[in-house]
């Protein structure tokens, strides 16, 4: 059998990655497994190509998931094994993984590392979609299977229970330790200070975060030490990388301060490393009682607890799901969540009643014998073979093999400065006299947000922050709208007022809040959004409302407060009413005239209808988008946009004036939204045709995209293109290109530039 495992992998500090590496090694040790390919998920944009990798997926790049599936489709692989955990994949609740599983040619088996008893509707939807694509689903306990089936996420007959594995070295090392003790040799774990020999050792290992509840164990120690002064507690493991990225070492420092405040310096040792298997084996062999004081019941598997049992440690744990399952036969003691006194009493009972501890350790060793990787690998391989028998190799019905172009960000960075983004340019030279505007800075925030996930995070995240500062400065606290235009001298040129720039600001804030990627930006963004939402008057224009709806529809329900939800419903109703009023035979539109950014109107109805669960709104948006696309030539394959002078109902298409990039970009995004809402690949094809307008598939057969600099011409006239490669047009191109790449529809190949942003 030939298989492939999709997961994080070492050297990324990640428990799932360590699990995947162990599964792979164990499978390769079986006689009937010929090959196990590695598809690695990384949280860095460079997509490292290490020896032995089949494909690399940058976590935040949706197109990489599709590309990985296609690479696997070209290989002689019988079945794919996906390690699933919401947090290791990109998108909201890891939804980017759907682009992989829906594109696979081979049968799929999914191992679930998280099964929630009360998932959010979106979490449940994502997991159910993954399970639908899988031939079989592996969970690690009967409780996990019950939660999965009772929640309606996956049918019972599709679920197989295979326990979490553990390296055999863990059990062996305990025997080796007994021999060392008999010979009088040091027995402290590798990396320790040497203070651990002949002390009663408590330990915890793994990536550190607040969810581990380590403060409860530290709070319990004074009572333990008072009765048993020889106790030592080792906390081994580095701070979880995602936590360290968001908040640094705040939690670890709080734990260290608590140790000092309680006078426990001689009883607690921190080992700030991601331990190797041998180092874990040394630590657990020396451990008398392993402690998992985790704070949340939802944890359905734990590599740390599995390893402790395999090593024969007695355990004191809080009652999260996995601990309840694994300790019910007597291998440990369960104590309430966040109850330091109960934890202290449980540890002291083990110290004071050695026979009780010996019985727990004996039961742990018995359980551990069933968890050794060779037997777990055999069970896993049996599930993989069953999946192959259930579903022979699948074949994709749609092929999207297109020529790719290189996307550069040189010109975009040239237009950006420490204030915002210059509105216009003479060719590629920024025209500083044109100053800045909220419209462009809001667009910049959305584009920079995606570039930060896909490229030079430090540069683009800084640009997102500056964009937010610009929007904040433009906002009037008295709810009279926002200023829009600022001179190059940093002076505002207009008073706060209502207009499209207000809607675009809401759109940008919705996009930012939908990612929640830096907690420090969430609070200010929520407050700014709350202020701006209240500035939208009841008589706002359809486009202002549509822009606002595009942002509000991106928000999770818990961030869509009553005022924002009311605004979303109101603007969608206005769009639907306008469509009812103005549409008729041959004119399925919201107004008596086509003007600018037209596809944003049906786009707002499509995503807004999905967000509110109103299929009527979504279907209205789809009908209007279909009509607009057909009127604009998409049915024939070449996009002809309504000119900037507009088009009346009685006029023939496409209307007078230059065709503009923001209209092409709007088509790309609206068709992609339709693709997501319906699953109809024709919408994906129409999105690509719309993007091709930038590359020369237009009425002049001339590209507007500047392949040398990454800029984009401001318009397509009757005879030539506009020389202005300004902010609006350049951002329109990059937004469209990034969205196509995220959706996995090949259009561009990124070229990361290292040009510094001007101070």
N, C-alpha and C positions, 0 to 999 in steps of 0.2 A: 504494500500500500504506500502511496505517495500522498503526503498531505502538506498543508501550509498553515502556519499559525499567525494570525493578525493580532498584534498586541503592542504595548510598550515593551521594551527590553532593557537590560543593563547595557551601558552604565547609567542610564537614567534611574535615579533613586525613586523607585516605585514598587510597591508590593505586588501589583499585578504583573509588572515586568519580571520580577524575580520568579513569580509563579510560572509565567510563560516559558522562561528559560529552563526551569525545572521540568515542566511538562515535555518540552522538546527533547531534553537530554534523556528523559525516561522513555519516551516513545522510540528514540533511536536505539535504545538498548533492547528493543523487542525484535525477534527474528523476522517477523512478517512486515516490519516497517522499513521501507527502502530509503525514504528521503523525507525530511521535514523542512520545507522552505520557511524563511522568516520574512514577514512583512512588518516593519517596525513603525510605530507611531511616535513621533518626536514632537516636543513642544518648542522647537526652534525652527527658524525659517530656512536654514541652510541645507536641510535634507541630507545629513551626512551619509556618505556611501561607504560603509564599513565592509570588510570582507565577509562574504557569506550572506549578504542581504539580497533578497529578491526584489524588494521595493521599499521605498520610504514614504511615509505619509506625514506631511507637516500638519499638525493637529488642527490648525485653524484654516486650512486651505481645502475647501470642499472638492475642488477639481482633483486633488491628489487621491481621494478615495475612489473616484471613478477610474483614474489612471491605474491604480493598484489592481483593481478588479480586472481591467483589460490585460495587464501584464500577466496576472494569474491565468487568464483565459487562454493565453498563448502557450502555457506550460503544461506539461504532462502531470497534472496534479489531480488526484481523485476526489479530494474533499478538503474543504477549508474549515478550520477551527478558529472561531473568533472569541477572544476574551473580552467580555462586555462589562464595562463600568461607566456610568454616565460621565464622570469627570475626565476620562482620558481621551475623549473624542471631542471634536469641535462642534460648534453650533449650540443652540439652546438645548440643554439636557442631552448633549451628545448626538443631536439629530443628523450630523453629517455622516454618521456611520450608515445611514439609510442609503446614501449614494453608493456605498460599497456593496452592501448586501443585495440591493436591487439590480446591480450590474453584473454580479458574479455569474460565471458560466457553470461552476461546479456546485454540487450540493453543499449545504452549509450546516455546521453544528455550532451552536453558541453556548459558551459557558458564562453563566450569570454570576457575577461577584456581588451584586446588590439586587435585592428584591425587597421593595418597600411595602409595608402594610397599608400605608396611606399615601400613595404617590399623588403628585399633582396631576390634573387631567393631561397636561402635556407630557409629563414623564410617562404616564401610563400609555399614552398614544404612541410615543416613540418606541417604548419597549415592546408593545404589542405588534408594531410594524416590523421590528427586528425578528420577533418570534414567528410571525407569519412567513417570513422569507426563509426561515430555518427548517430543515428537515427534522432535526431533533434539538432539544434544549437540555443542557446539563445544569443542574443545581447541586449543592453540596450537602443538603440535609432534607429530611422529609418536611420540616417546617417551611423551608423555602419553596418546596413544591406546592404545599398547601396554600401559601400566600399567593403564589403565581396563578394557581388554578382558580382559587376562590375569588380573586380580583378580576377574573375574566381575561387575563393577559395572554394565557396560553392554555390549550386543551390538555387534559391529564395525560392522554395517550402519547403526547409528543415529548413529555418530560422524563428525563432519566436522572437518577440520583447517583452521583459519583463523588466520594468524599475528597476533601482537600488533602493533597499528598504532603509527605514530609521526607526529607533525605534520610536514608538509613544511617548515615554517620551520626545522627543525633542520638540514637539508641546506643550505638557502639561507644560513643565518647563517654557515656556514663560508666560503662564497664572499665574503660581505660582509666577513668578517674579513680575508681575504687582501687585499682592496682597501684596507682601513684600514691594514694593515701597509705596503702599498706607498706609501701617502700619509703614513706616519709618525704616524698618529693613535693614541691610547691603545687598547689591545685587551683590557684586563682585564675580566672579567665584571662585570655590574651588581651593586652591593652589596659588591664586594671593597674591600680597603683601598687599592688602587692599587699594591700591591707585586708584581703578577703579570706585568706586561709584561716580555717578553724572558726569562722564566724557564721552565724545563721544568716543565710543570704536570701534576700528577696530581690526579684528582678523584674524589669519590664523592658522589652525592646521593640523597636519599630519606628517609623517616621512619626515625629512628634507634632501634635496639633492640639487645640483645646478640646476636641472631641475625645481625646484619650483620657481625660479626667485625672491626670497625674497629680493635680493639686489635692485631690481627695486622699490619695495614698500618702502624700507628704503630711497632710493634716493628721492622718492616723498615726504617724510615726512617734510623736512624743509619748503617747500612751503605751505604744509597744516598747519603746526604749526604756521607759520607766520600769517596766516589768522584766525586760530582757535587754540589758545594755550591750550585748554582743551582736545585736542585729545590724546588718548593713543592707542598704537598698541601692541597687545599681539601676540607673535609667540610661539605657543604651539606645542611641539613634540620633540622627540629625533632624532638624526641623523639616517638615514636609516642604519640598521645593515650591509648591504653589503657595503655601502659607508664607514662606520666606520672601517670595516675590511680592506678595501683597502687603505684608506688615513686618517684614524683617524678623528679628529674634525676640519680639515682644513677649511671646508666651514663655519661651525658655528663660528669659531674664526674670520674668515674674516668678517662675518656679525656683530659680536660684536665690532670689530675694527671700522667698518664703523659707527656704532652707536656712538662710542666715538668721532671719528673724526668729525662727524657732530653735536656734542653737543646735542644728542638726549636722553641722559641717563634718563631724566624725562618723556620721551614719548614712550619708547619701553621697553617691559618686555619679557624676554625669560623664558619659562617654559619647562625645558628640561626633559619631561616625555612622555611616551606613555600613553595617557589619557584613562581612563575608559569611558564607555558610560555616566555614571552619570556626570563625570567631563566635558565631551564634552557638555552635555546638559546645565550645569551651564554656561560654557563659551559662548555658542551660545545664550542662553537666555539673557545674558548681552550685547551681541554684537549688535551694530547698523548697521555696514556695514562689511560684510565678504569679504576678498580680496583673489583672486587666481591669482597671477601674473605669472602663469606658462610660461615657455619659448618655449614649442614645441606645434605645432598644433595637433600632432598625438594623444593626449590623448582623448580616446573615452569614458571614464567613469571616474567619480571622486566621491569617497565616501564622501570626505570633502564637495564638493559643494552640493551633495545630502542632506547631513545632515544640511547644512546651510539653504537651501531652506525649508526643513521640519521644521526647527526652526523658520522660518519667518524672516530671515535676508535679508536686501537688499544686493546686491552683486556688486562688481566691479571686472571685470575679463579680462584677455587677451582672444583672440578668438580661443582657442583650440576647437576641434570638440564638446566636450560635453557641454562646456559653451555656444557655439552658439545655440545648440539645446535647452538647458534648460532655457536660458535667453531671447529667441526671443520674448516671449509674454509680457516682461516688468518687470521681477523680478530682473533685474540688468542692469548694463551698461557695454558694451564691449569697451575696449581700446586696442590700438595696442601693440604688443609684445615689451618688453624692452623700454617702453616709460614712464619714470617717470613723465614727465610734464602732459601727458594725464591722468595718474592715479590720480595725485594730483587734477587736475581740476574736474575729475568725483567725487571724494570724497567730494570736497568742494561744488560742486553743490548740493549734497545730504544734506550737513549740512545747506547750505544757503536756500534751498528750501524744507522745511520739508514736504510739501504736496507731492512732488515728491518721497521722501523717504518712506512716508506712503503708497503711491500707490505701490511702488516696494515691500514693505514688505507684503502688502495684497496679491499681486499676488504670492509671494513666498509661503505664507501660503496656497493659493489655490492649487498650484502645489504640495506642501508638503502633502496635504490630500490624493493625489493619490499615494504617495510613501510610505505610512505606511506599515510596514512589513506584517500585516495580509492580506492586499489585494494583495501585491506582492507575498506572499507565496501561496495564492490561485492560482494565475496565473502560478507560477512555478510548482505547483502540477498538474495543468491541462496539462502542457507540458510533465511532467513525465508520466502521465497516457496515453497520446497520444503516447509516445514513446513505452510504453509497448504494446499497441494495434498494433502499426506498426510492431514491431519485437519481437515476442516471444523469450524466452530465447535461446540464441545461445549455440552451443556446439562446443568445440574445436576439431579439427580433429587430432591433434598430441598430444601425452602425453609424457612428458619428466620427468619422475619420476626416479631419480637415487640416489644411495647411495652417500653421501657426505663425504669428508674427511676434517680434520682440517688443515688449512694452517697456518704455523708458520713463523715468521720472525726473530726468534732468530739468526739463523746462518747468515742470510743476514746482520744483524746489527753487528755481530761479525767480518765479513769481511770488513765492512765499517769503515774508520777512517776520520780524518780531512783533508786528501788529496784526497782520492778517495775510491777505493775498491781493496783489495789485489787480485791478479790474481788467485793464487792457494792455496790449503790447503792440509795438511796431515790429511786426515779424516776431522774432523771439526776444526782442529787447523790451523789458517792462516799461510801460509808460506811467511814470510816477504821478504825473499830473492827474491821471484818472482816479487816484486814490483807492479807497476800499468801499465795499458795501456788505451789508448783512446777508443779502442773497447769496453772494459768493462765499462768504465765510461759513455760512451754514452748509453749503455744498462741500466746502473743504473739510469740515469736521467729519462728514459722513465718509468721504474718500480716505482721509487720513486714518480714520478708525480702522478701515479694512486693510490699508497698507501696513498699519502697525501690527496687525495679526499675521501678515504675510511677508513682511520684509524687515527693514531696519526699525525695530520697535522703539528704540530710544529716540530717534529723530521724529518719527510720526506720532508717537504718544505725546511728545512735547508740543507738536503742532495742534493736536486735539485740545490740549489744555489751553493753548493761546486762543484757539477758536472759541472755546467756552468763555474765556475772559472777554473777548470782543462782544459776544452775544450778551453777556451780563452787563457790560458797560452800556450797551445800546438799549437796554430794557428800562422802561419807566415804571417806577414803583407804584404810580397812581393809576395803573391799568389803562393808560392812554395809548398803548401800543409800543412800538420800538422805533428808534431812529434807524435810518438805513445807510446814509452816505457819510463817509468820513474823508476829509482831505488827507493828503500825504503828510501834512503838518500835525496830524492826530486831532484835529478839531472837527466836531460834528457839523455837518452842513445843513441838517434839517431837524425839525422837532419830532418828537415821538408821534407816530401815526399808525394807522392800520393799513395792511396791504399784504401782498404775497410774501414779503420778507418775514412777516410774523408767522405765517403758516410754515415756511421753510425752516424757521428756527425750531418750531415744535417738532417737525420731522427729524431734524438733526438730533435733538434731545431724546426723542423716542428711540432712535437708532443706538445712541450711546447707552441709554439705560437698559436696552434690551440685552446688552452684552454683560453688564455688571462686572467688567473685567478689572477695574481698580476701585476698591471700596471708597477710597478718599475722594473720588469724583462723583460717587452716587448721590451723596447728600446734597451738595451744591447743585447738581443737575436736576434733582427732584424739586428743589425749592425754586429754581429758575423756571422749570416747566410749569409748576403750579402758578407762578406769577403770570407767565405768558398766556397760559390757557384762559385765564380770566380776562385777557384783553381782546379776545376774538368776539366781535359784535355779532348780533343775530343776523344782520344784513351783509355779512362778509361775502366776497365774491366766491364763485364756485371753485376757482383754483386755490385761493387762500384756504378754503375749507378742505379741499382735496389734499393739499400739502400737509395740513394738520392731521388729517385722517391717516396718512401714510406713516406718520410717526406714532400716533396713538395706537394704531393697530399692531405695532411691534411690541407693545408693553405687555408684560405678564399681568394677569388679573390682579395680583396684589399691589401692583404699581399703578393700576388704572383706577385712580380715586374717583369719587362720585362726580366731581366737576369735569374731569377728563373724559369719563365715560359718557356723561351727558353731552359734551361737545362732540364726541365721536358719533353718537347716535344722531345728533342734530344735523351735522354736516352731511352725513350719509343720506338722511331723509331729504335734505335740500337737493342733493344730487339726483336721488330717485325721482323726486317731484319734478325737477327740471327736465329729466329724461321723458317722463310721462307727458309733460306739457308740450315739448318741442319735437319729439320724435314722431315719425310717420312713414308712410311708404317711401322708400328710397332715401330716407334721412333719419338714421337711428342715432340721434345725437341729443345733447343736453342744451344746445343753444341754436340760434338761427344762423350762427357763423362759426367757422373754424378759425381759431386764432393761433395761439402759441402753446407749447407744452401740452398738446391736446391729449395724448394718451394717459396723462396723469388722472384725468377724470374717471375713465373706466378702471384704471389701476386702483384708485382709492376704493371704488365700490367692490372690487374683487377681494382685496385684502381686508377691507372693513367688514364685508359680509362674512368672511371666514372667521375673523376675530370675534364677531358677535353671534356667530352661529346662525346667520340669516341667509339661507341659500337663495332667496329671491333677490337680495342685493347682489350676491355674487353672480347669479345668472344674468342679471341686467348688465353688470359690468362686462361680462364675457361677450354678450351680444353686441354691445357698443364697441368693444375693442375689435371684434371680428369685422364689423362694418367699417370702422376707421382704417383698419389694416388693408382691407380689400380696396377701399377708396384710394389708399396710398400705394397701391401696386404690389403689396406683399403676395397676393394670390398669383401674380405673374412672376414673382421672384426678384424684382428690383424695386426698392423703396423710393417713392416720389413723395416728398414731404410737402405739406401745405406751406407756401411761402410766408415770409414774415409779414407781408401785407394782409394776409388772411384770405378767407374765401367765404362768400355768402352762399346761402342755401341754393340759390338759383344758378350760381356759377359752376362751370365744369371744374373738375379736379385738374391740377393740384392747387391752383390759386397763384397770385402774383407775389413776387419778391424772392429773396434768397431763402433757400432751405437752411435750417439751423440745426447744429449738433444737439441742442437740448431736446429737440423733438425726436431725433433718432435714438438718443439715450432713453427717453421716456418710453419709446416703443420696446426697446430691449427689456427694460425692467418690467413693464406691464405684461409682456408676453411670458417672461419668466414666472411672474406671479400667477398667470393663468396656467402655466405648466405645472406649478406646485399644487394649485387648487384642483386641477382636473386629472393630472397624470397623462394628459394627451401629448405625445411627442411632437405633434404638429406645432404646438406653441413653442417648443424648444427650437424647432427648425425656423419658425418665423422670427424668433429672437436673434438667431444667428444671421438671418438675412438682413435684419435691421442693423446689426452691427457691421455687416459688410459695407453698408453705406459709407462708413468712416474710411474704409480701406480702398474705395474706388468703385464699388458696385452701385453706381448712381447715374444720374442722367448725363454727366460729363465724363464718366469713366475715369475720374481723377480722385486720388485719395485726399482726404482732409487731414488725416493724421500725418504728422511730420515724423518719418521714421528715423531721422537723424537726431532729433532733440526730445521727442515725446510730446511736443506741442500739438495743438489741433486748430485748424483754421476756423474762424468764427462763422463762416457761411459759404454756401455753394450757390453761386449766381448762375446766370444763363450762359456765361462764357468762361468764367474763371472762379477761383476761390478767393475768399477775403484774406488779406494779408495779416489781419489781427489774429494772433494766437493768444487770446486772452484767457482769463480765469474761467469764465462760464463754459466756453467751448472745450478747453483742455480738461476741466473737471468732468464735463459730460462724457468725454471719451473714456477717461479712467474709470468713472463709475460703471459704465457699460461693460468695459473690459473685465473689471474685477468681478462683477456679478456673473458674467458668463463663466469665468474661471471657477468661481465658487460653486456654481451649479454643475460643474463638470462638463460643460459644453465647450470644447477647445476653440479658442479664438486667439489667445495671446500667450506669449511666453515672457515672464517677467525678467527684466535685467535690473538687478539691484544696484543702485548708485550710492556712492559714499560721499557725495557732495555735501559739505557742511551747510547747515542753514545759517544765513546771515544773522548776526546778533543785532 
